[in-house]
Amino acid sequence: MTPWFPTAESWASGRFVAREAAALGAEHDVHVLHLDWQRTSGDPEPDGPFTLERIALSRADPFDYLRARRIVAARAANADVVHTHALTGLLPWGRKRPTDRAWVHSEHWSGITAPATLAPAERMIRRMLLPALGGPDVVVTESRRLADAVRAHRTGPTVIVPCIVPATVVVDPPREAVLRIVAVGGLIPRKGPLLAVQALAHLVGEGCDSHLTWVGDGPERDAMLAEASALGVAERVRLTGVLDDAGVAAALDAADIFLLPTQGENFCVVAAEALSHGRPIVSGAETGAVDYADPQVSVFVAEQTGQAYADAVLAVSAATRDLSAQDIVDTVAGRFTPAAVRAGLEAAYAMAGVTAPR
């Protein structure tokens, strides 16, 4: 049961949940119930070996909360385990259990670890829902950062299972005269698009011929373009808009370094994808990527200034100059495969008292 799942209109929403469902579906009978509070529609992207049911709901309709509860109870009647996703997905139940079956909950919400990035209404919802983390038999998180935050609100087991990152053909970076930097993420303040532009301007000012490609879109688009123009680097910034998985992969392969000046990530799938493509990463320090990124191929920046990010880009570029893309991939090899994640989730189900039938 998840409030986030890919749709034709928003293919990137909850794609990490879709990948988990596909990994589990390779060995088990998985039914995905998408409680769609955004009232979107369309087929899942990507598809997988699971059944999918979408229920369009409205946050403004109190009867839809009761409807969600009834539907979940009906679908859970014959299940061995109910696996919920995201604290905001538990709104219809508050502090109550959504099922009398074994209950495993995967938490992803960045608002738990980075409340300063939330709007006032979201902070109120956060305070109201945090006690609900005490209810599941087992809580699954993606990183130590999030696990520590969750453990402050529960005494039961909390385990760490990373996200799935698709395998790819490894391509060496361009390494031309121009340093090609790529970022992937929504153009929102938390992702730091203005900091990325400021870092680019510092690099150019210090004599490093650099270009920035940002994959994604959002409300900061105009502000980012205005900042690039004001700093004299507009012709060095390319905004691609939202791309599908193939487009993201191509953008990573065309770059030398991945940069994301984020103010808060629980796992950061795109950083794991960058490393899996053999690209070194520079990121804000408030991220779960510190769990899996080798210090030789990554720099995490605590000082949120363009100069600090520019210095980090130069440092990781120098540190990885003699490494091949495969050398960088080897630092995370085997950690994010469907089989590894499936085994981690099966272990969580066993902790909840569920034994998969042979």
ZAMARGU-4260 file (C-alpha; in steps of 0.2 Angstrom, whole numbers, plus 5000, padded with zeros to 4 digits):
<rodrens>
0) 5000/5000/5000 | 5008/5016/4994 | 5003/5034/4991 | 5017/5036/4979 | 5018/5025/4963
5) 5022/5029/4944 | 5009/5035/4933 | 5008/5040/4915 | 5008/5058/4920 | 5021/5057/4934
10) 5033/5042/4929 | 5046/5047/4943 | 5034/5047/4957 | 5038/5032/4968 | 5048/5023/4955
15) 5058/5016/4970 | 5042/5008/4976 | 5039/5000/4959 | 5056/4993/4958 | 5054/4985/4975
20) 5037/4978/4970 | 5045/4970/4955 | 5059/4963/4964 | 5047/4955/4977 | 5035/4949/4963
25) 5049/4939/4955 | 5047/4927/4970 | 5031/4931/4978 | 5013/4936/4975 | 5012/4955/4976
30) 4997/4966/4975 | 5001/4984/4974 | 4987/4996/4981 | 4990/5014/4975 | 4980/5025/4986
35) 4982/5040/4974 | 4978/5056/4984 | 4984/5066/4969 | 4970/5059/4958 | 4981/5055/4944
40) 4979/5041/4932 | 4988/5030/4919 | 4998/5014/4918 | 5013/5011/4930 | 5030/5015/4923
45) 5039/5004/4924 | 5028/4988/4924 | 5033/4972/4934 | 5027/4955/4940 | 5014/4962/4951
50) 4995/4966/4951 | 4991/4985/4952 | 4975/4993/4959 | 4973/5012/4959 | 4961/5021/4970
55) 4958/5039/4967 | 4956/5049/4983 | 4954/5067/4989 | 4963/5074/5005 | 4948/5086/5006
60) 4935/5073/5007 | 4933/5065/5024 | 4923/5051/5017 | 4938/5046/5006 | 4948/5042/5022
65) 4935/5030/5028 | 4934/5023/5010 | 4953/5020/5011 | 4952/5011/5027 | 4938/4999/5020
70) 4948/4995/5004 | 4964/4991/5013 | 4955/4980/5026 | 4947/4971/5012 | 4963/4968/5002
75) 4973/4963/5017 | 4960/4949/5022 | 4970/4936/5013 | 4987/4943/5014 | 5002/4936/5024
80) 5009/4953/5026 | 5004/4971/5023 | 5018/4982/5018 | 5014/5001/5019 | 5025/5015/5012
85) 5028/5033/5018 | 5021/5041/5034 | 5009/5052/5025 | 5001/5036/5018 | 4995/5032/5035
90) 4984/5048/5037 | 4968/5038/5036 | 4973/5028/5052 | 4982/5040/5063 | 4990/5030/5077
95) 4979/5014/5073 | 4985/4999/5064 | 4978/4998/5046 | 4978/4979/5047 | 4977/4964/5060
100) 4990/4955/5048 | 5009/4956/5050 | 5013/4974/5046 | 5029/4980/5039 | 5031/4999/5035
105) 5044/5007/5024 | 5048/5025/5028 | 5055/5037/5014 | 5048/5054/5019 | 5062/5067/5019
110) 5051/5078/5030 | 5056/5066/5045 | 5074/5070/5044 | 5073/5088/5036 | 5058/5096/5044
115) 5065/5114/5040 | 5061/5110/5022 | 5043/5108/5025 | 5028/5120/5024 | 5019/5124/5040
120) 5005/5113/5036 | 5017/5099/5032 | 5026/5101/5049 | 5009/5100/5058 | 5005/5083/5049
125) 5023/5077/5053 | 5020/5081/5072 | 5003/5072/5071 | 5010/5057/5062 | 5027/5053/5070
130) 5019/5043/5084 | 5012/5031/5071 | 5029/5025/5068 | 5028/5015/5084 | 5014/5004/5077
135) 5021/4993/5063 | 5029/4976/5068 | 5045/4981/5058 | 5050/4998/5050 | 5061/4998/5035
140) 5072/5013/5031 | 5084/5017/5017 | 5099/5024/5027 | 5106/5026/5045 | 5101/5044/5044
145) 5083/5040/5043 | 5084/5024/5054 | 5090/5035/5068 | 5076/5047/5066 | 5063/5033/5066
150) 5070/5025/5081 | 5067/5040/5092 | 5048/5036/5090 | 5047/5017/5092 | 5054/5003/5102
155) 5051/4989/5089 | 5063/4983/5076 | 5070/4996/5063 | 5080/4989/5049 | 5090/4996/5034
160) 5087/4990/5016 | 5093/5001/5002 | 5084/5006/4986 | 5086/4997/4970 | 5097/5004/4956
165) 5095/4996/4939 | 5111/4988/4932 | 5118/4998/4917 | 5132/4996/4904 | 5147/5006/4911
170) 5153/5020/4900 | 5169/5030/4904 | 5166/5049/4906 | 5170/5061/4892 | 5185/5069/4901
175) 5187/5083/4888 | 5193/5100/4890 | 5176/5105/4897 | 5171/5098/4914 | 5153/5092/4912
180) 5143/5092/4928 | 5126/5084/4929 | 5112/5086/4942 | 5096/5076/4943 | 5081/5081/4954
185) 5066/5093/4955 | 5070/5111/4954 | 5065/5115/4971 | 5074/5124/4985 | 5078/5108/4995
190) 5088/5101/4980 | 5099/5117/4979 | 5098/5122/4960 | 5104/5140/4964 | 5119/5133/4974
195) 5123/5123/4959 | 5123/5138/4947 | 5133/5148/4960 | 5146/5134/4961 | 5147/5134/4942
200) 5150/5152/4942 | 5165/5150/4954 | 5172/5136/4944 | 5172/5147/4928 | 5179/5161/4938
205) 5193/5151/4944 | 5198/5146/4926 | 5189/5129/4925 | 5179/5128/4909 | 5163/5120/4915
210) 5145/5116/4910 | 5130/5111/4920 | 5116/5100/4914 | 5101/5099/4926 | 5088/5085/4923
215) 5072/5089/4931 | 5059/5103/4933 | 5050/5113/4946 | 5046/5130/4953 | 5064/5136/4954
220) 5066/5135/4935 | 5064/5153/4932 | 5075/5158/4947 | 5089/5146/4942 | 5089/5154/4924
225) 5089/5171/4931 | 5103/5167/4943 | 5113/5160/4929 | 5111/5175/4918 | 5115/5187/4933
230) 5132/5177/4936 | 5136/5177/4917 | 5135/5158/4915 | 5118/5156/4906 | 5125/5149/4891
235) 5134/5135/4902 | 5117/5129/4910 | 5106/5117/4901 | 5089/5112/4909 | 5082/5096/4901
240) 5066/5095/4910 | 5060/5078/4917 | 5067/5063/4908 | 5063/5045/4909 | 5075/5032/4915
245) 5084/5030/4898 | 5086/5049/4897 | 5093/5050/4915 | 5105/5036/4911 | 5111/5045/4895
250) 5114/5062/4905 | 5124/5053/4918 | 5135/5044/4904 | 5138/5061/4896 | 5144/5069/4912
255) 5161/5069/4921 | 5154/5072/4939 | 5137/5072/4948 | 5132/5087/4958 | 5117/5089/4970
260) 5118/5103/4983 | 5103/5095/4993 | 5098/5100/5010 | 5090/5083/5015 | 5089/5066/5007
265) 5086/5050/5015 | 5094/5038/5002 | 5096/5049/4986 | 5093/5036/4973 | 5101/5048/4959
270) 5117/5048/4969 | 5117/5029/4969 | 5113/5029/4951 | 5128/5041/4947 | 5140/5030/4956
275) 5133/5014/4947 | 5136/5023/4931 | 5154/5026/4937 | 5153/5045/4941 | 5160/5053/4956
280) 5147/5063/4967 | 5147/5079/4976 | 5132/5082/4988 | 5125/5091/5002 | 5130/5083/5019
285) 5112/5080/5024 | 5110/5064/5014 | 5109/5045/5016 | 5122/5044/5002 | 5136/5045/5016
290) 5131/5027/5020 | 5137/5020/5003 | 5148/5032/4994 | 5167/5029/4996 | 5177/5044/5002
295) 5188/5042/4987 | 5174/5045/4975 | 5163/5057/4984 | 5163/5074/4994 | 5149/5079/5005
300) 5148/5098/5008 | 5142/5105/5025 | 5145/5123/5021 | 5130/5128/5009 | 5139/5141/4998
305) 5143/5140/4979 | 5162/5142/4983 | 5161/5127/4995 | 5153/5116/4981 | 5165/5122/4968
310) 5180/5117/4979 | 5172/5100/4982 | 5170/5098/4963 | 5188/5102/4960 | 5193/5090/4974
315) 5183/5075/4968 | 5189/5078/4950 | 5207/5078/4955 | 5205/5062/4967 | 5196/5052/4953
320) 5207/5058/4938 | 5216/5041/4937 | 5200/5030/4940 | 5190/5022/4927 | 5171/5022/4927
325) 5172/5003/4932 | 5183/5007/4947 | 5170/5019/4954 | 5156/5006/4950 | 5166/4993/4960
330) 5164/5004/4976 | 5145/5000/4976 | 5144/4984/4966 | 5131/4972/4972 | 5123/4983/4985
335) 5108/4989/4976 | 5102/4974/4966 | 5084/4967/4966 | 5090/4951/4974 | 5099/4960/4988
340) 5084/4971/4992 | 5072/4957/4991 | 5083/4947/5003 | 5082/4962/5015 | 5064/4964/5014
345) 5061/4945/5016 | 5071/4946/5032 | 5060/4961/5038 | 5045/4950/5035 | 5052/4936/5045
350) 5055/4948/5059 | 5037/4952/5058 | 5033/4934/5060 | 5030/4929/5042 | 5038/4914/5034
355) 5036/4913/5015 | 5029/4897/5009 | 5041/4886/4999
</rodrens>
